[in-house]
């Protein structure tokens, strides 16, 4: 057994198994020696864990290369469907992507990070590294900042203590005082913006979604290239679309 963070005692073998699964995802499949080198583990350890995962049908082999298996799809769908709210939100993500012609996404907060749960691309959307299940820092995205602005200050402090304020671009907020000033402004206007803070050349607008009891459900955002995300479109029209969608969702959640 090993100590891990503030959550209490953890099983080292389980930590290793999930490090191997995540390593396979990061490398887009790998041979045993390649994965062992990537993770800093003994090849024999990696081989034992992969053999177990293979027998349980969670990984597959293509020659001497291991890949994540499709059995994880069932678990992923279960995670997406664990709350009734998520089913209501998915069609709204699709509608926003169609109406704005940009990329729209919905995130939830888990363990102090944002996780992409739904994503749709409009006809003019640009590719970004925002695949389903990807974890993001909350302080550097519009959706993430809208979540932080909706949380009690003590919880925000705990999240920042845990994850810090790493700079993803030269525009990322890396000072707590500056971040808290922006969170105050977000509360007043009801939405957050991201001006190339997570990705150079990308801007976004985000709004929080809460349930009937006021608890945080997640956040919606629309993102696009800086040459289109500007002026009235960026400053008023997209925020109004998102705020209207958030209001409609919250009413549906209240009376569903």
C-alpha positions in Angstrom: 0.0 0.0 0.0 1.2 3.6 -0.6 0.2 7.0 0.5 -1.2 9.3 -2.3 -2.2 12.9 -1.8 -4.8 13.8 0.7 -7.2 11.0 -0.2 -5.7 8.4 2.2 -4.1 5.1 1.4 -4.0 3.7 -2.1 -3.0 0.4 -3.7 0.3 0.8 -5.6 -0.5 -2.0 -8.1 -3.8 -0.2 -9.1 -1.9 3.1 -9.6 0.6 1.2 -11.9 -2.2 -0.3 -13.9 -3.9 3.0 -14.6 -0.5 4.6 -15.3 -0.1 2.0 -18.0 -3.5 2.5 -19.4 -3.0 6.3 -19.6 0.5 5.7 -21.1 -1.0 3.6 -23.9 -3.4 6.5 -24.6 -0.7 9.1 -24.5 1.5 7.1 -26.9 -1.4 6.0 -29.1 -0.4 2.4 -28.5 3.0 1.0 -27.7 5.3 -1.9 -27.4 6.2 -3.2 -23.9 9.7 -1.7 -23.9 8.5 1.6 -25.3 5.8 1.9 -22.7 8.2 0.9 -19.9 10.7 3.6 -20.9 7.9 6.2 -21.2 6.7 5.4 -17.6 10.0 4.7 -16.0 9.0 1.2 -15.0 10.6 -2.2 -15.4 9.6 -4.0 -18.7 8.7 -7.1 -16.7 6.2 -5.0 -14.6 4.6 -3.5 -17.6 4.4 -6.8 -19.3 2.6 -8.4 -16.3 0.0 -5.6 -16.1 -0.6 -5.6 -19.9 -1.0 -9.4 -19.9 -3.7 -9.1 -17.2 -5.4 -6.2 -19.1 -5.3 -8.3 -22.2 -6.9 -11.3 -20.6 -9.6 -9.0 -19.2 -10.1 -7.6 -22.7 -9.3 -4.0 -21.8 -6.3 -3.9 -24.2 -5.7 -5.5 -27.6 -2.5 -6.6 -29.4 -1.6 -5.7 -32.9 1.6 -7.6 -33.6 3.8 -6.7 -30.6 2.1 -3.4 -30.0 -0.7 -2.9 -27.4 -3.6 -0.6 -27.8 -6.5 0.5 -25.7 -9.5 -1.8 -26.2 -13.0 -0.9 -27.1 -14.3 -2.3 -23.8 -13.5 1.1 -22.3 -16.3 2.5 -24.5 -18.9 1.0 -22.3 -17.4 2.6 -19.2 -17.1 5.9 -21.0 -20.8 5.9 -21.9 -21.7 5.0 -18.4 -19.7 8.1 -17.2 -21.5 10.3 -19.7 -25.0 9.0 -18.7 -24.6 9.0 -15.0 -26.7 12.1 -14.5 -30.0 13.0 -16.2 -28.7 16.5 -16.8 -26.1 15.2 -19.3 -28.7 13.8 -21.6 -30.5 17.2 -21.7 -27.2 19.1 -22.4 -26.0 17.0 -25.3 -28.6 18.3 -27.8 -28.0 21.9 -26.7 -24.3 21.4 -27.5 -25.3 20.3 -31.0 -27.6 23.2 -31.4 -25.0 25.8 -30.4 -22.4 24.3 -32.7 -24.9 24.4 -35.6 -26.0 28.0 -34.8 -22.5 29.5 -34.3 -20.8 27.2 -36.9 -18.0 26.9 -34.3 -16.9 24.3 -31.8 -19.1 23.9 -28.8 -18.2 21.8 -25.7 -19.6 20.9 -22.3 -17.2 20.2 -19.4 -17.7 18.8 -15.9 -15.4 19.3 -12.9 -13.7 16.2 -11.4 -10.9 16.3 -8.9 -10.3 20.0 -9.5 -9.9 19.7 -13.3 -12.3 20.2 -16.2 -13.2 17.1 -18.3 -14.7 17.3 -21.8 -18.0 15.3 -21.7 -19.8 16.5 -24.9 -18.3 18.2 -28.0 -19.7 19.2 -31.4 -18.2 21.0 -34.3 -19.9 23.5 -36.5 -19.4 23.9 -40.2 -16.5 26.4 -39.8 -15.0 24.9 -36.6 -11.2 24.5 -36.3 -9.5 21.5 -34.8 -8.4 21.8 -31.2 -7.0 19.3 -28.7 -10.3 19.0 -26.8 -11.2 15.3 -27.3 -13.8 13.7 -25.0 -12.4 12.8 -21.7 -9.5 15.2 -22.0 -8.7 16.9 -18.7 -8.0 20.7 -18.6 -6.9 23.3 -16.1 -9.8 25.4 -15.1 -8.0 28.8 -14.9 -7.0 28.8 -18.5 -10.3 28.2 -20.3 -13.6 30.1 -20.6 -15.7 27.1 -19.4 -13.2 26.5 -16.6 -13.2 30.1 -15.3 -17.0 30.2 -15.4 -17.0 27.1 -13.1 -14.5 28.6 -10.8 -16.5 31.8 -10.6 -19.5 29.7 -9.4 -17.7 27.9 -6.6 -17.1 29.1 -3.0 -13.7 30.9 -2.7 -12.4 28.2 -0.3 -12.9 25.5 -2.9 -11.2 27.6 -5.5 -8.3 28.0 -3.2 -8.1 24.3 -2.7 -8.1 23.7 -6.4 -5.3 26.2 -6.9 -3.3 24.7 -4.1 -3.7 21.3 -5.8 -3.0 22.2 -9.4 -1.4 25.6 -9.3 -1.7 28.2 -12.2 0.6 26.8 -14.9 1.1 29.0 -18.0 -0.2 27.4 -21.1 0.5 30.5 -23.3 1.9 34.0 -22.6 -1.7 35.1 -22.0 -2.6 32.6 -19.2 -3.4 34.1 -15.8 -0.7 32.9 -13.4 -1.3 35.2 -10.5 -4.0 34.4 -7.9 -5.0 38.0 -7.2 -5.5 38.6 -10.9 -7.5 35.4 -11.3 -9.8 36.3 -8.3 -10.4 39.8 -9.8 -11.4 38.2 -13.1 -13.7 35.7 -11.3 -15.5 38.7 -9.6 -16.0 40.2 -13.1 -17.3 36.9 -14.4 -19.9 36.7 -11.6 -21.2 40.1 -12.5 -21.5 39.6 -16.2 -22.5 35.9 -16.0 -20.0 34.6 -18.5 -16.2 34.1 -18.9 -13.9 34.6 -21.9 -10.7 33.0 -22.9 -8.4 35.2 -25.0 -5.7 32.9 -26.2 -5.1 31.7 -22.6 -5.1 28.0 -23.4 -4.2 27.9 -27.1 -2.6 30.6 -29.2 -5.0 31.8 -31.9 -8.1 30.5 -30.1 -10.8 32.5 -28.2 -13.8 31.2 -26.3 -16.8 32.2 -24.3 -18.1 30.0 -21.4 -21.1 29.9 -19.0 -21.8 27.7 -16.0 -24.7 25.3 -15.7 -26.4 24.6 -12.3 -29.2 22.3 -11.3 -32.5 23.1 -9.5 -30.7 23.3 -6.2 -28.0 25.6 -7.4 -25.3 22.9 -7.5 -22.7 23.0 -10.2 -23.4 20.7 -13.1 -20.7 21.9 -15.5 -20.1 24.6 -18.1 -20.8 25.2 -21.8 -18.4 27.1 -24.1 -18.1 28.1 -27.7 -14.6 28.4 -29.2 -13.1 29.6 -32.5 -10.2 31.4 -34.1 -9.3 34.9 -33.0 -10.0 36.4 -36.5 -13.7 35.4 -36.2 -14.1 35.6 -32.4 -14.1 39.4 -32.1 -16.3 42.5 -32.0 -20.1 42.2 -31.3 -20.0 38.5 -32.2 -17.6 37.7 -29.5 -18.5 40.3 -26.9 -22.3 40.2 -27.1 -23.9 37.7 -29.5 -22.2 34.5 -28.4 -22.5 35.4 -24.7 -26.2 36.0 -25.2 -26.6 32.7 -27.0 -24.8 30.8 -24.2 -26.7 32.6 -21.4 -30.0 31.9 -23.1 -29.1 28.2 -23.5 -27.9 28.0 -19.9 -31.2 29.6 -18.7 -33.2 27.1 -20.8 -31.2 24.2 -19.5 -31.6 25.2 -15.9 -35.4 25.6 -16.3 -35.5 22.1 -17.9 -33.5 20.7 -15.0 -35.8 22.3 -12.5 -39.0 21.0 -14.0 -37.9 17.7 -15.5 
